[in-house]
Amino acid sequence: MKTLPVQCRGRQGLTLLEVLLVVVIGVVLAAMFLPDFNVRRKTVRIICVNNLKEIGIGFRVWEGNHGDKYPMDVPVALGGAQELMAKGDVAGCFQVMSNELSTPRILLCPGDSSHTMAIDWKHLSRTNISYYIGLNVVEKDDLQTTISGDDNLVQNGQPVSSGVLELGTNITKWTKDRHNGDGVLLLSDGSVQSITIGGFNHPGGTFNYTNRVVIP
């Protein structure tokens, strides 16, 4: 008895049922992971806001104990960080305030992948800091300037470098890696705001008064 050969046919592609199955699986996976991503992004922003609020309290306490002046306005010989800031040493300024700040951990935004957590105040360096410090802080009822804020700035399309940054009239925004292009700022009245209107150079222009900041 002869066995008839089995005729094989090559597959011509996915059937309609298989295509629908792939689409359904994709939708389910998206539903599973997208909410987690959104929740994480919101959590990162909340933690960053809280970090800057704590930093703001530290600045206020330090200022109250030093003749209503911030450490960037007080010489090193008198316990401040004026000369350090002139050289772009943000870490040195925060170290001067270490008694007013709970932990160096608050200097790192959880969305910042380019810096690492500090071990302690003694070993703090620019690589452990996510926030700049303003050099021209002014406290007026009709004018708000920035004391600190996210340092992932882009000026005229280029990421800024470590050191003293002149804002001037240049277009200054934030990269998208931390808060999707937004910036979180600590203002001179102690409040913290998330800026979503294109950076410092918004129509009001009030934040541009802080025309010099020090980038870690």
Secondary structure, 3 states (H helix, E strand, C coil): CCCCCCCCCCCCCCCHHHHHHHHHHHHHHHHHHHHHHHHHHHHHHHHHHHHHHHHHHHHHHHHHCCCCCCHHHCCHHHCCCHHHHHCCCHHHHHHHCCCCCCCHHHHCCCCCCCCCCCCCCCCCCHHHCCEEEECCCCEECCEECEEEEECCEEECCEECCCEEEECCCCCEEECCCCCCCCEEEEECCCCEEEECCCCCCCCCCHHHHCCEEEEC
